Structures are given as structure tokens and as C-alpha cells.
């Protein structure tokens, strides 16, 4: 398997995890989407840390994909905002519905990959 195929495989996996944690499910009859991050965030303390673990994994994957330090730092800030916002009782649960740090971080990673492999087309998987 060549380098581009490995990058595509990792990016697809990162997208799936981000979707699962940020927007996998929908509130029927609305455009509101949520993921496991919102659900586990309902558990005081433990829930936000579990969601953050997925975010840390995503950032680690970005590092393996040679994302530059600046991109990794932005990803860390997105995750820190998610973690801090999610810890506020009740308001934090609402915050988690709208601040999708994992998806934001996938977008940052995808931009890096597009710059790293300008002649390759990225599929939306």
C-alpha cells in the first residue's frame, strides 16, 4: 500500500470517529444532529473526559499524518474549548450540540492533507 492509500485510509477512519462523536444521530423532525460526545457529556465529569479522549486520539492521528505544529495547536485549542464548554452544567450539554471540535479538527486535517498532496483528489468517504 502506497503512502497516499495509507493517508486516505487514516483520514476515512478519522472522519468516521468524528462523525460518531459529533453528528451521527439526529433529533427527529429537526436539523439538530448530535453524537456520542453530547450523550456521554450528560454524565458529570466522566462524560466530558471520555469525549476528550476521542479528540486526543484524533490529534494523535493528525500528528502521524505529519500535520504541522500550528495545525496541531489549533486542533488542541478546539478540543480545549470543547472540554471547557462541556463542563458547564446544563449549558455545557447544549454547547456540545453546536461546538463540534472533532469535525473542526477533521476539517483542519483535511486542509493539511490537501496541501501535502495537491495532485490527489480527496474523496468525502
N, C-alpha and C positions, 0 to 999 in steps of 0.2 A: 504494500500500500504506500503510495507516494505521500509527500508532505501535505499537499492540497486535500487529498482524501481524508487524511487524519484530522486536519483543521475542520473540514466540513462535518465530520462525524462528531467531533467535540462540540462544535457550535450547535449542531442539532440537539445534542444532549442538554446543553446549557439552556437552549430555548425551551425544551420540554419541561425542565425543572422550574424555570422562571414562570412559565405558563401555569404549572401546577400550583406554585406558591402565590401567584399574583392574580390570575384571572381565569382559572379553569371552570368555575361554576358561575351561573347567572341567577339573579333573583327573577323568578317568573314574572313576565309582564312588564319588565323594566329593562333598561340598558345597563343596569348595575352588574358588574362582574366582580368576583372575589375569588380568592384562592385559599390554600391551606394557611398562609400567613395570617389572614383575617380570622380563620377558625381557631387556630391554636393560640392566637393572640388573646382570645377570650379567657384563657387560663392565666390567672395573675402570675407574673414573674416568669414562670417556666415557659409559657407560650411564646413570649417575645424572644427568649433566648433560643428556642427551637427554630423559630423563623430566621433568626440571625445566623444560625449555623448553616442554613442553606445559602445565605448570602455570602458567608465566608468561603464556602465551597466554590461558589461561582467566581469569586475574586481569585481564588487559587487556580481555577481553570484558566482564567484570563492571563494570569502570570505564566502558566505553562504554554499558553499560546503567544507568548512574548509581547504582551501588551506593555506599552511604555509606562514608566513610573507615574507620569502625570495622569494617565488613564486609570491606573490602579488607585491612585489617590482620589480621583473623582468618584470612583466606584465605592471606595471606603467612606467617603462623605455621604453618598446616597444611603449606604447601609446604616451609618451612624444616625442620620436623620430618621430613618425608618425605626430604628431601635428606640431612639429618644421619644419620637412622637407616639409610638405604640405603647409606651409605659404609662401614659396619662390615662387614668381611669375613665371609662366610657368614651371620652373624646378621642382617646387613642385607638379605640376599636373602629371608630368612624374614619379616623385618619388612615388606618391601614387599608380601608376600602379604596382610597384615592391615591395614596403615595405608593407607587409600585416600584420599589427600589430594584428588585430583580429585573424587571423589564427595562428600566432605565439603564441598568448595568449591561444587559444584553445589547441594547442599542449602542452603548459606548464601545463594547467589544466588537460588534459588527463593523462599526466605523473604522476601528483599528485594522480589522482583517481586510476591509476594502482597500485601505491604504497600503497594507502589506502585500496584497495580491491584486494589484489594479487590473490585471488582464483576465481575472477569473470572475465569472458571474456567481453571485451568491443566490442560492435558492432559499425560498421562505420556509421550507420544511414544515 
